Amino acid sequence: MAYDRPGAAVEIVPVSTPRELERFIRLPMRLGAGDPNYIAPLMLERREALRARSNPFFDHADVQFWLAVRNGRDVGRISAQIDHLNPQTKEGYGNFGLIAAEDDPEVFAALLAEAEAWLKARGCRAALGPVNLSTNEEVGLLVEGHDTPPMFMMGHDAPWTGARIEAQGYVKAKDLLAYQCSVADDLPESIRRRIRKGPAEGVTLRMLDMKRFGEEVRTLTGILNDAWSGNWGFTPTTEAETKQLATALKAVIDPRLTWFAEIDGEPAGFMVLLPNVNEAIADLGGRLLPFGWAKLLWRLKVKGLKTGRVPLMGVKRRFASTHRGQLLPFQLIDAVVQAARKQGYRSYELSWILEDNQAMRRICEAGGARVYKTYRLYEKALA
């Protein structure tokens, strides 16, 4: 569809071929080329994430991608999706995501209008985003924290994007926070004293067992879906999605940085710290060939990384308010951070944390963590 505005028309092209998908993936790399903090994701990973045959998210969602083209040149992109497992879908919400464009209000207007029309045609009464693609993947637009590079699997949006979205009638729905933590920081002494006493009776902490990787992934999925079930906007993750993500990350997962907690033999909590792969790929330009693989493996396995990210952490809800369960998050943090220190890590990120999740924010801040990036979800009623 072409949008006739002052100047050249903006044409919105549905992505329907592998070549168009390749253009869709590459566009943000061109837009971010002048930003010293932008890190191009690996093309291989992006292709896997955005193809229906390799991402099980497409099994339970309707998805469409578009490119904005002006004078034969790609100037923007957007997705729209309806996740049928997301409870908000029943409330009339659909999502837009993967939005990136040149700093041109006409391009943003055309992209958002196309996504909104697609959602409305499928019965949605409101649009929420950016969601890229699932609420269990990348969520929110970076609105504060452009002065530092993003961590692994985190977005780094052009600074003009928020204003352009708001100009199309979108308002803040929720902010999500990223905390920066130093491995040199200790938990408060009152908590350290309790940890030094050792786990309470019936509580066991253990590292990830790579020999039982499939079983461990199923255990993590069960804890995650229970622990996060009360969070705003949470969508249960399927075992296929967790398996696909875990398989993709298996080469970089360090069992010494992934811990489980059990209470009376039942899986009760977990924490995962992933090496910040962005630290290793910052100069690869998204390419692993011809020499990117060698550089990546050397940096991961030989040189070692200094930063990491905690994307997943949780305690089952029925344990969270008990005496033994209340200490579990701190015990898991202590176990993971001690292991990270031994491996030379300097800092890690805890993300995302809902702005009104006071319980989790208190846990983060108890160890000296500070908010250093803010991601925003926007919403708009579709009249």
C-alpha positions as CSV (number, residue, x, y, z in Angstrom):
1,M,0.0,0.0,0.0
2,A,1.3,3.5,-0.9
3,Y,0.8,6.4,1.5
4,D,0.7,9.7,-0.5
5,R,2.1,12.5,1.6
6,P,4.1,15.6,0.9
7,G,7.2,14.5,-1.1
8,A,7.7,11.0,-2.4
9,A,5.1,8.4,-1.4
10,V,5.9,5.8,1.2
11,E,5.1,2.4,0.0
12,I,4.4,-0.3,2.6
13,V,5.4,-3.7,1.3
14,P,4.4,-7.0,3.0
15,V,7.4,-9.3,3.6
16,S,6.6,-12.5,1.7
17,T,9.9,-13.7,0.2
18,P,13.3,-14.8,1.7
19,R,14.9,-11.8,0.0
20,E,12.4,-9.4,1.6
21,L,13.0,-10.9,5.0
22,E,16.7,-10.4,4.5
23,R,16.1,-6.7,3.8
24,F,13.8,-6.6,6.9
25,I,16.6,-8.0,9.1
26,R,19.4,-5.8,7.7
27,L,17.5,-2.4,7.9
28,P,18.3,-1.7,11.6
29,M,22.0,-2.4,11.0
30,R,22.1,0.4,8.4
31,L,20.1,2.7,10.7
32,G,22.5,2.0,13.6
33,A,25.7,2.2,11.7
34,G,26.5,5.7,13.1
35,D,25.7,4.9,16.7
36,P,28.8,3.8,18.6
37,N,26.6,1.9,21.1
38,Y,24.7,-0.1,18.5
39,I,25.6,-3.8,18.2
40,A,24.4,-5.7,15.2
41,P,22.8,-9.0,16.1
42,L,24.0,-12.1,14.4
43,M,22.2,-12.5,11.0
44,L,22.0,-16.3,11.6
45,E,20.2,-15.8,14.9
46,R,17.8,-13.2,13.4
47,R,16.9,-15.5,10.5
48,E,16.1,-18.4,12.9
49,A,14.0,-16.1,15.1
50,L,11.9,-14.6,12.3
51,R,11.1,-17.7,10.3
52,A,8.0,-19.7,11.0
53,R,9.8,-23.0,10.4
54,S,12.4,-22.4,13.1
55,N,10.5,-20.4,15.8
56,P,7.7,-22.2,17.6
57,F,6.1,-18.9,18.5
58,F,4.5,-18.9,15.0
59,D,2.6,-22.1,16.0
60,H,0.3,-20.2,18.2
61,A,0.4,-16.7,16.7
62,D,-0.6,-14.8,13.5
63,V,2.4,-12.7,12.3
64,Q,3.0,-10.2,9.5
65,F,6.1,-8.1,8.6
66,W,6.2,-5.0,6.4
67,L,8.9,-2.8,4.9
68,A,8.5,0.9,4.2
69,V,10.0,1.8,0.8
70,R,10.5,5.3,-0.6
71,N,12.1,6.0,-4.0
72,G,13.2,2.3,-4.1
73,R,15.0,2.5,-0.8
74,D,14.0,0.7,2.4
75,V,13.3,3.4,5.1
76,G,11.5,1.5,7.8
77,R,10.0,-1.8,9.0
78,I,7.4,-3.1,11.4
79,S,5.6,-6.3,12.5
80,A,2.1,-7.0,13.8
81,Q,1.2,-10.2,15.6
82,I,-1.6,-11.7,17.6
83,D,-0.4,-14.3,20.2
84,H,-3.3,-16.6,20.9
85,L,-1.7,-17.8,24.2
86,N,-1.4,-14.3,25.5
87,P,-4.2,-13.5,28.0
88,Q,-4.3,-9.9,26.8
89,T,-5.5,-11.2,23.4
90,K,-8.8,-12.1,25.0
91,E,-9.0,-8.5,26.2
92,G,-8.8,-7.3,22.6
93,Y,-5.1,-6.5,22.4
94,G,-2.8,-7.2,19.5
95,N,0.9,-6.3,19.2
96,F,3.2,-4.3,17.0
97,G,6.9,-4.8,17.1
98,L,10.3,-4.8,15.4
99,I,9.8,-1.2,14.6
100,A,12.7,0.7,13.1
101,A,12.8,3.6,10.7
102,E,14.6,6.7,9.6
103,D,13.7,9.8,11.5
104,D,10.7,10.7,9.3
105,P,7.2,11.2,10.8
106,E,5.6,10.1,7.5
107,V,7.4,6.8,7.6
108,F,6.3,6.0,11.1
109,A,2.8,7.1,10.4
110,A,2.6,4.8,7.4
111,L,4.1,1.8,9.2
112,L,1.9,2.1,12.3
113,A,-1.3,2.7,10.2
114,E,-0.6,-0.5,8.3
115,A,0.0,-2.5,11.4
116,E,-3.1,-1.1,13.1
117,A,-5.3,-1.8,10.1
118,W,-4.1,-5.4,10.1
119,L,-4.9,-5.8,13.8
120,K,-8.3,-4.2,13.5
121,A,-9.2,-6.5,10.6
122,R,-8.6,-9.4,12.9
123,G,-10.8,-8.1,15.7
124,C,-8.3,-6.3,17.9
125,R,-9.5,-3.3,19.8
126,A,-6.1,-2.0,21.0
127,A,-2.4,-2.2,19.9
128,L,0.4,-2.7,22.4
129,G,4.1,-2.7,21.6
130,P,6.8,-2.9,20.7
131,V,6.8,-6.7,21.3
132,N,9.5,-8.5,19.3
133,L,7.8,-11.0,18.7
134,S,6.7,-12.6,22.0
135,T,6.4,-11.1,25.5
136,N,8.9,-13.8,26.3
137,E,11.5,-12.5,23.8
138,E,12.3,-8.8,23.4
139,V,9.8,-6.3,24.9
140,G,9.6,-2.5,25.0
141,L,11.4,0.4,23.3
142,L,14.6,1.8,24.8
143,V,13.7,5.3,26.1
144,E,16.5,5.8,28.6
145,G,20.1,4.4,28.4
146,H,21.2,5.0,24.9
147,D,24.7,6.0,26.2
148,T,25.7,2.3,26.8
149,P,25.6,-0.7,24.5
150,P,22.8,-3.3,24.9
151,M,23.3,-6.6,26.6
152,F,22.7,-9.9,24.9
153,M,19.1,-10.2,23.6
154,M,18.2,-6.6,24.5
155,G,17.1,-3.9,22.2
156,H,18.9,-0.6,21.3
157,D,16.4,1.6,19.5
158,A,17.2,4.8,17.7
159,P,16.6,7.7,20.1
160,W,13.9,9.4,18.0
161,T,11.7,6.4,17.9
162,G,9.7,7.0,21.1
163,A,8.6,10.5,20.0
164,R,7.6,9.3,16.6
165,I,5.4,6.5,18.1
166,E,3.8,9.0,20.6
167,A,3.0,11.4,17.7
168,Q,0.7,8.7,16.3
169,G,-1.4,8.7,19.5
170,Y,0.4,6.0,21.5
171,V,0.8,6.5,25.3
172,K,2.8,4.7,27.9
173,A,1.4,1.4,29.1
174,K,4.2,0.2,31.3
175,D,8.0,0.7,31.8
176,L,10.4,-2.2,32.1
177,L,13.7,-1.6,33.9
178,A,17.2,-3.0,33.4
179,Y,19.4,-3.0,36.5
180,Q,23.2,-3.0,36.4
181,C,24.9,-5.0,39.1
182,S,28.6,-5.3,40.1
183,V,29.8,-8.7,41.1
184,A,31.9,-6.9,43.7
185,D,28.8,-5.9,45.6
186,D,27.6,-8.0,48.5
187,L,24.1,-8.5,49.7
188,P,23.2,-6.7,53.0
189,E,24.9,-8.2,56.0
190,S,21.6,-9.2,57.5
191,I,20.9,-11.5,54.5
192,R,24.6,-12.6,54.4
193,R,24.3,-13.9,57.9
194,R,21.2,-16.0,57.0
195,I,23.0,-17.4,53.9
196,R,26.1,-18.3,55.9
197,K,24.0,-20.5,58.2
198,G,23.4,-22.7,55.1
199,P,20.1,-23.7,53.4
200,A,17.2,-24.3,55.7
201,E,16.1,-27.9,56.3
202,G,14.7,-29.4,53.1
203,V,16.3,-26.7,50.8
204,T,18.9,-27.8,48.2
205,L,20.8,-25.6,45.7
206,R,22.4,-27.1,42.7
207,M,24.0,-26.2,39.4
208,L,22.5,-27.0,36.0
209,D,23.2,-30.6,35.0
210,M,24.1,-30.5,31.3
211,K,23.9,-34.3,31.1
212,R,20.1,-34.0,31.7
213,F,19.7,-30.9,29.6
214,G,16.3,-31.7,28.2
215,E,14.9,-32.5,31.6
216,E,16.4,-29.4,33.1
217,V,14.8,-27.3,30.4
218,R,11.4,-28.8,31.2
219,T,12.0,-28.1,34.9
220,L,12.9,-24.5,34.2
221,T,9.8,-24.0,32.0
222,G,7.5,-25.3,34.8
223,I,9.0,-23.0,37.4
224,L,9.0,-20.0,35.0
225,N,5.3,-20.4,34.0
226,D,4.3,-20.7,37.7
227,A,6.5,-17.9,39.1
228,W,5.6,-15.3,36.5
229,S,2.0,-16.2,36.1
230,G,0.8,-13.2,38.2
231,N,3.0,-10.7,36.3
232,W,1.3,-8.0,34.1
233,G,1.3,-9.1,30.5
234,F,2.8,-12.5,31.1
235,T,2.3,-15.2,28.4
236,P,3.0,-18.8,29.3
237,T,5.9,-20.1,27.4
238,T,5.5,-23.4,25.6
239,E,8.0,-26.3,26.1
240,A,8.8,-26.1,22.4
241,E,9.7,-22.4,22.7
242,T,11.9,-22.9,25.8
243,K,13.5,-25.9,24.1
244,Q,14.2,-23.9,21.0
245,L,15.8,-21.1,22.9
246,A,17.8,-23.4,25.1
247,T,19.1,-25.3,22.1
248,A,20.1,-22.1,20.4
249,L,21.9,-20.9,23.6
250,K,23.4,-24.3,24.6
251,A,26.8,-23.4,23.3
252,V,27.0,-20.3,25.5
253,I,25.2,-21.6,28.6
254,D,27.6,-22.1,31.5
255,P,26.2,-24.6,34.0
256,R,28.2,-22.9,36.8
257,L,26.0,-19.8,36.2
258,T,22.7,-21.5,36.1
259,W,21.3,-22.7,39.5
260,F,18.2,-24.4,40.7
261,A,16.7,-24.5,44.2
262,E,14.6,-27.4,45.5
263,I,12.4,-27.5,48.6
264,D,11.6,-31.0,49.9
265,G,12.8,-32.4,46.6
266,E,10.5,-30.3,44.5
267,P,11.9,-27.8,42.0
268,A,11.1,-24.4,43.6
269,G,13.3,-21.7,41.9
270,F,16.1,-21.0,39.4
271,M,18.4,-18.2,38.2
272,V,20.2,-18.0,34.8
273,L,23.1,-15.8,34.1
274,L,24.1,-15.8,30.4
275,P,27.4,-14.5,29.1
276,N,26.9,-11.2,27.4
277,V,27.5,-12.5,23.8
278,N,27.2,-8.9,22.6
279,E,30.6,-8.3,24.2
280,A,32.0,-10.9,21.8
281,I,30.2,-9.9,18.6
282,A,30.3,-6.1,18.8
283,D,32.8,-5.8,15.9
284,L,31.4,-8.7,13.7
285,G,28.7,-6.6,12.0
286,G,26.2,-9.5,12.3
287,R,28.4,-11.9,10.3
288,L,30.1,-15.1,11.4
289,L,31.8,-15.7,8.0
290,P,34.6,-15.9,7.1
291,F,36.4,-15.4,10.4
292,G,33.5,-14.5,12.8
293,W,33.1,-18.0,14.2
294,A,36.8,-18.2,15.2
295,K,36.7,-14.8,16.9
296,L,33.4,-15.6,18.7
297,L,34.7,-19.0,20.0
298,W,38.0,-17.5,21.1
299,R,36.4,-14.7,23.0
300,L,33.9,-17.0,24.6
301,K,36.1,-19.9,25.5
302,V,39.6,-18.5,25.8
303,K,39.6,-14.8,26.4
304,G,36.4,-14.9,28.5
305,L,33.8,-12.3,28.9
306,K,33.5,-9.7,31.7
307,T,29.7,-9.0,31.6
308,G,26.6,-11.1,31.7
309,R,22.8,-10.8,31.8
310,V,20.2,-12.5,34.0
311,P,17.2,-12.8,31.7
312,L,15.4,-15.5,33.8
313,M,14.8,-15.9,37.5
314,G,11.9,-17.0,39.5
315,V,10.5,-18.8,42.6
316,K,7.2,-20.8,42.5
317,R,4.4,-18.8,43.8
318,R,3.4,-21.3,46.6
319,F,6.9,-21.1,48.0
320,A,7.5,-17.4,47.5
321,S,5.7,-16.2,50.7
322,T,7.1,-19.0,52.9
323,H,10.0,-18.6,55.3
324,R,12.2,-20.9,53.2
325,G,11.1,-19.5,49.9
326,Q,11.7,-15.8,50.8
327,L,15.4,-16.4,51.1
328,L,15.7,-18.4,47.9
329,P,16.2,-15.4,45.5
330,F,19.1,-14.2,47.6
331,Q,20.6,-17.7,47.9
332,L,20.4,-18.1,44.1
333,I,21.9,-14.6,43.6
334,D,24.7,-15.4,46.0
335,A,25.5,-18.8,44.3
336,V,25.5,-17.3,40.8
337,V,27.5,-14.2,41.7
338,Q,30.2,-16.2,43.6
339,A,30.6,-18.3,40.5
340,A,30.8,-15.3,38.2
341,R,33.5,-13.7,40.4
342,K,35.6,-16.8,40.1
343,Q,35.4,-16.6,36.3
344,G,36.4,-13.0,36.1
345,Y,33.0,-11.3,35.5
346,R,32.8,-7.7,36.6
347,S,29.1,-6.9,36.2
348,Y,25.8,-8.2,35.1
349,E,22.4,-7.0,34.1
350,L,19.0,-8.0,35.6
351,S,16.3,-7.4,33.1
352,W,13.5,-6.9,32.5
353,I,11.8,-5.8,35.8
354,L,8.3,-4.3,35.7
355,E,8.4,-0.8,37.1
356,D,5.7,-1.7,39.7
357,N,7.2,-5.1,40.7
358,Q,8.3,-3.8,44.0
359,A,9.2,-7.2,45.4
360,M,11.7,-7.9,42.7
361,R,13.0,-4.3,42.7
362,R,13.7,-4.6,46.4
363,I,15.7,-7.8,45.8
364,C,17.7,-6.1,43.1
365,E,18.4,-3.0,45.1
366,A,19.3,-4.9,48.2
367,G,22.5,-5.9,46.4
368,G,23.4,-2.4,45.3
369,A,21.9,-2.7,41.8
370,R,20.8,0.5,40.0
371,V,18.5,1.2,37.1
372,Y,20.5,2.2,34.1
373,K,18.1,1.5,31.2
374,T,14.3,1.9,30.7
375,Y,12.2,0.2,28.1
376,R,8.7,1.3,27.4
377,L,5.6,-0.4,26.2
378,Y,3.1,1.8,24.4
379,E,-0.6,1.3,23.8
380,K,-3.4,2.8,21.6
381,A,-7.1,2.2,21.3
382,L,-8.0,1.2,17.7
383,A,-11.2,3.1,17.0
